Amino acid sequence: MIYLFIISYIIIVIGIILLILSSIKVNREVNLVRNNNCNYAILIPARDESKVIENLLKSIEIQNEDMSNVYVIVEDKDDITCKITKRYGANIYIRKKPIRSRKGYALDECIKKILKTKHYDLYFIFDADNILDSNFIKNILKSWKKGYEITTGYRNILNPTNVVSGCSGLVFSLVNNVLNKQNIKHNRPIILSGTGFYISGRIIEQLHGFPFNTLTEDYDLSLYVSANNISCTYNDKAIFFDEQPTDLKCSIKQRTRWIKGFFETRKKRLKNVKGDLFQKLGIMPIVFTLVGLFLLFITSLINIFVSNKSYMLLFLIPIIIYVVLFLLTVLVLKKEKKYLNLNKSLKIKCLFFNPIFLSTFVICFFKAISNKDIKWDKINHNG
């Protein structure tokens, strides 16, 4: 039993050391090629998304008058999404192999069709439930003109209706406004989070498509970026809004898929990542500390059956974990106070509930490793 306690403390110390190392600047060679004007395509996987697709198309039309560069990807010609798309003059791509239901396969199929006849300097990728700020394209193209081949925008909460959707949105705030800002500050690759980003046509043409088809195609692309030293950045002036789950059960199902995809992607791509310690580890340094605390809690729980000395520690550790996650939430809310789409009342509720919400990642983890048949399922959007 003593060895489990020692391992727990070692993991906690490693987490603290990594937090210190994460603040050290890394000299990483990035070759930027400046670009002025560009033509772009907008790709939207939209299987059965008639409830929400019009909101996105409206927000695109405001800043993109010619909708002939917009491609809405569906699986069935009778999908009502097609009828709505036609009204806006956008292209409809009906998949030839809908049995491969993952988002990455849908994007790859459509892009390969485009490459046969057209060249685009870059490709935007959005989910059907997104809505773009009226200056999204203008602002994100500033990153393109600086030479970045991949840029992700600021992901805001579209439906701040309860603490679940609020805390779900804060997960992306943690990735972008904490992790990604730290990454670009210290010349490390960013982590993409599913939607609201562009990828250059040069990369697409080199790859002859979009070969990122794990359960988490965004993380798949992120590891590829890291392995190939591709210039990338996070642009918090390019704002878009994204619908979040409002039900905890649905959120756990979604995050279980993320974790399953995380391991699937690392098995596929990690061997190609060289010299990037934080991508190799794959998690934020603070997670090491939390894992150590959680292991310490489990060890103490087991130890109850053989000793009465761990009772105090057993009650103390969950409190420590809650306080650490609470302070992390304070940090995120402080960094996000300018743009985050949460009212004051919901911010307070999220502040106290978010540590519990983040703790449910433990449930997602065990569901992910115990279930071999996790699929990419469509999440119903309310519009």
ABEGO torsion letter per residue (X at the ends): XAAAAAAAAAAAAAAAAAAAAAABBBBBBBBBBBBBBBBBBBBBBBBGAAAAAAAAAAAAAAABABAAABBBBBABAABAAAAAAAAAGBBBBBBABAABABAAAAAAAAAAAAAAABBBABBBBBBAABBBBAAAAAAAAAAAAAGBABBBBBBBBABBABAAAAAAAAAAAAAAAAAAAAAAAAGBBBBBBGBGBBBBAAAAAAAGEBABABABAAAAAAAAAAAAGBBBBBBAABBBBBBBBABAAAAAAAAAAAAAAAAAAAAAAAAABBGBAAAAAGBBAAAAAAAAAAAAAAAAAAAAAABAAAAAAAAAAAAAAAAAAAAAAAAAAAAAAAABBBBAAAAAAAAAAAAAAAAAAAAAAAAAAABABBBBBBBBBAX
